[in-house]
């Protein structure tokens, strides 16, 4: 019953967003021919990402691993759809409080992707820790240790079967979980919650746009190969959030041959929509998987905008 009520509530908000999109006097802003949600419609879309900040987090530290260069805690907190597991790693050879970087995985991935040895994502995590950042990773809804929340179908099957409401709710819940994680970070003395960076890959890149628009606590962001869906009023569409990223420096890293997820002209249009003047778009001669050097560009972007060490491209 609770799920049905929540679903009906979100459908009502969705319908309100459609109405606001079509009736607001400032309903559309066009850049390079792209129609996006006006300010009133955007305020309605933001309601999808509201949450009860007073609800207790009930943090549970599951394990603590000490390495030569960092300490990593596995923890969980109470999300709105059950327990949300994550990792929080802290550098050992730096003084705290540490600036923090959120790492958001792609579709079918998990928090473990950022810790796999001898991989680009694993190397990125190593570089961030060596540069003096704390790192936080979560499993998105229906991913990793949260796969049991959707035991019958994989996240890919959700798209293949065109269960777009299910996919939408998965994305929304995951964004809210990261907002709750920011609440947790603010309670820790060893983390500088006033310096929050974020790197999202693919699906995580979409959430990077959304979080940067709806949560003022994001201080610098990197979105990698974010899919772009040019459907008006879509509550998970990056085009509707880019015009409202006004304070967060944002770097877009895209592949010139990632035709399944976006075209080069559409990626440029998305970049033009970002309101913050401190923005940058970098293309690689690649598809959806970027070449390894992207991690140095991403880390140096965070260093410029959050402070910390620069990383050499070795």
Backbone torsions as a table, in degrees:
resi	resn	phi	psi	omega
1	UNK	NA	-43.9	-179.3
2	UNK	-60.0	-42.2	179.3
3	UNK	-62.8	-41.5	-179.8
4	UNK	-63.4	-41.4	179.1
5	UNK	-64.8	-43.5	-180.0
6	UNK	-63.0	-40.4	179.9
7	UNK	-64.9	-42.8	178.6
8	UNK	-63.1	-38.4	178.9
9	UNK	-63.1	-41.7	-179.7
10	UNK	-70.3	-34.7	176.0
11	UNK	-63.2	-40.2	178.8
12	UNK	-62.3	-42.6	177.1
13	UNK	-63.1	-40.9	179.8
14	UNK	-60.7	-44.3	179.0
15	UNK	-65.2	-36.6	177.0
16	UNK	-64.9	-36.5	178.3
17	UNK	-64.3	-41.8	177.7
18	UNK	-61.2	-44.6	-179.2
19	UNK	-62.9	-45.7	180.0
20	UNK	-63.2	-37.1	-178.6
21	UNK	-63.0	-36.8	-174.8
22	UNK	-92.3	-15.8	-174.8
23	UNK	-110.6	-19.2	-177.7
24	UNK	-63.5	141.5	175.5
25	UNK	-63.2	-28.3	178.5
26	UNK	-108.5	40.1	-167.1
27	UNK	-68.8	-27.2	-176.1
28	UNK	-138.8	139.7	170.7
29	UNK	-120.0	132.4	-176.4
30	UNK	-112.2	127.4	172.0
31	UNK	-126.6	120.3	-177.8
32	UNK	54.8	34.5	176.2
33	UNK	82.7	3.8	-180.0
34	UNK	-92.8	126.9	177.4
35	UNK	-90.9	132.0	-179.6
36	UNK	-130.6	166.8	-179.1
37	UNK	-64.9	135.6	173.7
38	UNK	-74.2	177.8	-172.4
39	UNK	-62.8	-39.9	179.5
40	UNK	-67.2	-41.9	178.1
41	UNK	-64.6	-37.9	179.3
42	UNK	-62.6	-40.8	178.6
43	UNK	-61.7	-34.6	176.5
44	UNK	-70.4	-42.6	178.4
45	UNK	-60.1	-34.9	-179.4
46	UNK	-62.2	-24.5	-179.2
47	UNK	-64.4	-24.8	175.8
48	UNK	-59.9	-29.2	-171.8
49	UNK	-104.4	9.9	173.0
50	UNK	-70.8	153.6	177.2
51	UNK	-152.4	165.9	-178.9
52	UNK	-86.8	95.9	-176.5
53	UNK	-65.9	-22.2	-179.6
54	UNK	-80.7	-11.3	179.9
55	UNK	-68.0	133.8	-174.0
56	UNK	-64.9	143.4	-179.6
57	UNK	-80.9	-32.4	179.8
58	UNK	52.6	57.5	-177.8
59	UNK	-64.8	134.0	176.9
60	UNK	-127.0	112.8	176.6
61	UNK	-85.0	115.7	-172.0
62	UNK	-88.2	-41.0	178.7
63	UNK	-155.2	160.6	178.3
64	UNK	-137.0	121.0	-178.6
65	UNK	-114.3	128.2	179.7
66	UNK	-106.5	121.6	176.4
67	UNK	-111.6	174.4	-178.8
68	UNK	-62.9	-36.5	-173.3
69	UNK	-106.8	-13.5	-177.5
70	UNK	-157.2	165.0	172.0
71	UNK	-117.4	132.4	-179.0
72	UNK	-122.6	127.7	176.2
73	UNK	-106.5	133.2	167.2
74	UNK	-95.1	129.7	-175.5
75	UNK	-139.7	170.5	171.6
76	UNK	-144.1	157.9	174.6
77	UNK	-141.1	167.1	-176.9
78	UNK	-83.2	108.0	174.2
79	UNK	-89.5	-177.9	-179.3
80	UNK	-81.3	-6.0	176.6
81	UNK	-127.6	22.8	179.9
82	UNK	121.5	-169.2	-178.1
83	UNK	-70.9	136.9	179.1
84	UNK	-112.7	113.4	-179.3
85	UNK	-89.8	149.0	179.3
86	UNK	-159.2	174.5	174.0
87	UNK	-120.4	140.7	170.5
88	UNK	-127.4	118.7	-179.4
89	UNK	-114.6	140.1	-177.6
90	UNK	-125.0	134.6	177.4
91	UNK	-63.8	150.0	-179.9
92	UNK	-98.9	-26.1	-171.9
93	UNK	-100.9	22.4	179.1
94	UNK	-130.7	157.7	176.8
95	UNK	-85.8	143.5	179.6
96	UNK	-98.3	165.0	9.3
97	UNK	-77.9	147.8	-175.3
98	UNK	-97.8	139.3	166.1
99	UNK	-60.8	151.9	-172.1
100	UNK	-121.4	141.9	176.6
101	UNK	-122.1	125.5	173.8
102	UNK	-86.8	134.0	178.7
103	UNK	-116.4	120.8	-173.6
104	UNK	-114.0	118.7	-174.9
105	UNK	-80.0	171.6	-179.0
106	UNK	-93.6	-179.1	179.8
107	UNK	-59.6	134.4	-177.4
108	UNK	73.0	-1.5	178.8
109	UNK	-86.0	-164.3	177.8
110	UNK	-163.4	176.3	177.0
111	UNK	-61.6	-24.8	-178.8
112	UNK	-66.3	-25.6	-178.3
113	UNK	-55.3	-34.0	-175.5
114	UNK	-80.6	0.0	-178.0
115	UNK	-123.7	5.9	-178.8
116	UNK	-75.8	125.6	-178.4
117	UNK	-67.7	151.1	176.2
118	UNK	60.4	32.3	174.1
119	UNK	-125.9	161.2	179.4
120	UNK	-62.6	-43.3	-179.4
121	UNK	-66.8	-38.7	176.9
122	UNK	-64.6	-38.2	178.4
123	UNK	-67.3	-36.5	176.7
124	UNK	-58.7	-46.2	178.9
125	UNK	-59.6	-43.4	178.1
126	UNK	-60.0	-43.6	-178.8
127	UNK	-65.7	-39.7	179.2
128	UNK	-63.7	-45.2	179.5
129	UNK	-64.4	-41.5	179.2
130	UNK	-65.4	-26.9	-179.2
131	UNK	-86.0	-0.5	175.0
132	UNK	99.9	11.7	178.3
133	UNK	-95.9	143.3	161.6
134	UNK	-79.0	156.7	-175.6
135	UNK	-133.3	133.6	176.0
136	UNK	-125.5	132.5	176.8
137	UNK	-132.0	142.2	176.8
138	UNK	-124.8	158.4	165.4
139	UNK	-83.0	125.7	173.5
140	UNK	-66.6	160.0	176.2
141	UNK	-53.3	136.0	179.7
142	UNK	73.1	9.7	-177.1
143	UNK	-123.2	156.5	176.0
144	UNK	55.4	-128.5	-179.6
145	UNK	-73.2	-2.6	177.1
146	UNK	-102.9	11.2	179.1
147	UNK	-61.0	-28.0	179.8
148	UNK	-65.1	-16.2	175.9
149	UNK	-70.3	-14.2	177.6
150	UNK	-142.7	71.0	-167.0
151	UNK	-73.1	-10.5	-172.4
152	UNK	-101.1	-21.0	-176.8
153	UNK	-139.6	145.2	175.5
154	UNK	-79.1	163.2	175.9
155	UNK	-57.5	-33.8	177.7
156	UNK	-64.9	-40.7	179.8
157	UNK	-63.1	-30.9	177.5
158	UNK	-59.7	-42.0	178.1
159	UNK	-73.7	-44.3	-177.2
160	UNK	-61.1	-33.7	178.8
161	UNK	-88.1	1.7	178.5
162	UNK	58.2	41.0	173.7
163	UNK	-87.4	72.8	-170.0
164	UNK	-71.5	-28.1	176.4
165	UNK	-68.0	-41.4	177.2
166	UNK	-62.8	-43.4	179.0
167	UNK	-64.4	-42.3	178.6
168	UNK	-58.8	-46.8	-178.7
169	UNK	-65.9	-34.4	176.2
170	UNK	-61.7	-44.6	-179.7
171	UNK	-66.5	-46.0	-178.2
172	UNK	-61.6	-45.9	-179.4
173	UNK	-61.4	-39.1	-178.9
174	UNK	-66.8	-39.3	176.4
175	UNK	-63.3	-44.3	178.4
176	UNK	-60.9	-38.1	179.0
177	UNK	-61.2	-39.1	177.7
178	UNK	-69.7	-31.8	174.8
179	UNK	-66.2	-39.0	175.9
180	UNK	-66.1	-36.2	177.6
181	UNK	-64.0	-36.5	175.7
182	UNK	-63.0	-36.1	175.2
183	UNK	-60.9	-42.0	178.5
184	UNK	-63.9	-44.7	-178.6
185	UNK	-60.4	-33.4	-179.6
186	UNK	-66.4	-16.4	179.8
187	UNK	-89.5	-7.0	-174.6
188	UNK	-99.1	131.8	179.9
189	UNK	-76.7	-20.0	-177.6
190	UNK	-89.4	1.6	179.2
191	UNK	-120.5	135.2	176.3
192	UNK	-90.6	93.5	-176.9
193	UNK	-71.4	-2.2	175.2
194	UNK	-90.6	-1.7	178.1
195	UNK	-132.3	86.8	-175.7
196	UNK	-114.8	119.4	173.6
197	UNK	-108.0	168.7	-176.5
198	UNK	-152.9	136.3	173.4
199	UNK	-129.5	122.0	179.6
200	UNK	-122.1	138.1	-178.6
201	UNK	-112.5	124.7	177.0
202	UNK	58.8	-113.0	176.5
203	UNK	-55.1	-38.8	175.6
204	UNK	-63.8	-28.9	175.1
205	UNK	-66.1	-37.3	175.4
206	UNK	-62.6	-47.1	-179.7
207	UNK	-64.5	-28.2	176.4
208	UNK	-62.8	-43.7	176.2
209	UNK	-61.1	-45.9	-176.0
210	UNK	-64.8	-48.7	-179.6
211	UNK	-61.0	-39.9	-179.6
212	UNK	-64.3	-27.7	-179.5
213	UNK	-86.9	-34.4	-171.8
214	UNK	-100.7	-12.1	-176.6
215	UNK	-130.0	114.4	-175.6
216	UNK	-71.0	-5.2	-177.6
217	UNK	-81.2	-7.7	177.7
218	UNK	-83.1	120.5	-173.5
219	UNK	-101.4	-17.9	176.3
220	UNK	-163.1	143.5	-173.2
221	UNK	-142.8	150.6	174.3
222	UNK	-131.7	121.8	177.7
223	UNK	-110.9	121.4	-177.4
224	UNK	-107.9	129.0	174.9
225	UNK	40.5	48.5	179.2
226	UNK	-70.1	124.1	172.8
227	UNK	-59.7	145.1	-178.5
228	UNK	-122.5	116.7	176.9
229	UNK	-111.6	117.5	-174.2
230	UNK	-93.0	47.5	175.1
231	UNK	-94.5	124.1	-179.7
232	UNK	-58.9	151.2	175.3
233	UNK	57.9	13.7	-179.8
234	UNK	-67.5	125.0	-175.7
235	UNK	-72.5	-5.9	174.4
236	UNK	-121.6	13.1	-177.6
237	UNK	-85.3	125.4	-176.3
238	UNK	-62.3	-28.6	-179.1
239	UNK	-62.6	-29.8	-179.3
240	UNK	-82.0	-11.2	-178.2
241	UNK	-107.3	-28.1	-177.6
242	UNK	-55.1	-42.0	-178.4
243	UNK	-66.0	-11.6	-177.3
244	UNK	-109.9	12.9	170.2
245	UNK	-93.8	91.7	-172.1
246	UNK	-107.4	-20.5	-174.7
247	UNK	-117.0	-14.6	-173.9
248	UNK	-97.4	115.0	173.3
249	UNK	-58.3	128.9	-173.3
250	UNK	-131.2	128.3	176.5
251	UNK	-108.1	127.0	174.5
252	UNK	-103.9	125.8	175.0
253	UNK	-115.2	118.1	-171.2
254	UNK	-133.0	155.3	176.1
255	UNK	-99.5	133.3	-178.7
256	UNK	-66.5	-20.4	-175.6
257	UNK	-112.2	24.3	-179.5
258	UNK	-91.9	53.1	-170.7
259	UNK	-62.6	-26.1	-178.0
260	UNK	-66.9	-28.1	-174.4
261	UNK	-105.3	-22.4	179.3
262	UNK	-176.3	162.1	171.8
263	UNK	-101.4	162.2	177.2
264	UNK	-60.6	-45.4	177.8
265	UNK	-60.0	-39.5	-179.6
266	UNK	-67.3	-37.2	176.1
267	UNK	-63.0	-40.0	177.7
268	UNK	-65.8	-38.7	178.4
269	UNK	-63.8	-40.6	177.5
270	UNK	-61.8	-43.5	178.8
271	UNK	-60.8	-40.8	179.1
272	UNK	-63.5	-28.9	-178.2
273	UNK	-74.4	-23.3	-177.9
274	UNK	-61.0	125.7	-174.0
275	UNK	-77.1	-30.1	-177.3
276	UNK	-67.2	127.4	-179.9
277	UNK	-67.4	-22.7	178.8
278	UNK	-86.8	83.5	-177.3
279	UNK	-143.2	160.7	-179.0
280	UNK	-155.3	143.8	177.1
281	UNK	-122.5	124.4	179.1
282	UNK	-123.4	126.2	175.1
283	UNK	-100.9	145.2	173.8
284	UNK	-117.7	152.7	175.4
285	UNK	-79.7	73.0	-173.5
286	UNK	-155.5	175.6	172.1
287	UNK	-97.3	-135.5	-175.6
288	UNK	-72.9	-21.2	176.0
289	UNK	-98.4	115.8	-177.0
290	UNK	-80.1	153.6	176.8
291	UNK	-67.5	157.5	-172.1
292	UNK	-56.8	-27.5	-175.1
293	UNK	-66.8	-9.2	179.7
294	UNK	-62.3	-27.2	-175.5
295	UNK	-68.8	-30.1	179.0
296	UNK	-73.9	-38.4	177.6
297	UNK	-64.4	-42.5	-179.6
298	UNK	-65.8	-45.1	-177.4
299	UNK	-66.6	-39.6	178.6
300	UNK	-68.9	-30.5	174.3
301	UNK	-62.5	-44.1	177.7
302	UNK	-65.1	-39.3	179.9
303	UNK	-61.8	-39.7	-179.8
304	UNK	-67.3	-33.9	-171.9
305	UNK	-103.3	-16.7	177.5
306	UNK	-112.9	-22.8	-171.6
307	UNK	89.0	145.2	178.3
308	UNK	139.7	-171.8	-175.6
309	UNK	-76.9	152.3	171.5
310	UNK	-87.4	151.0	-179.7
311	UNK	-109.5	128.8	176.6
312	UNK	-77.7	146.1	177.4
313	UNK	-86.9	93.4	-177.1
314	UNK	-97.1	NA	NA
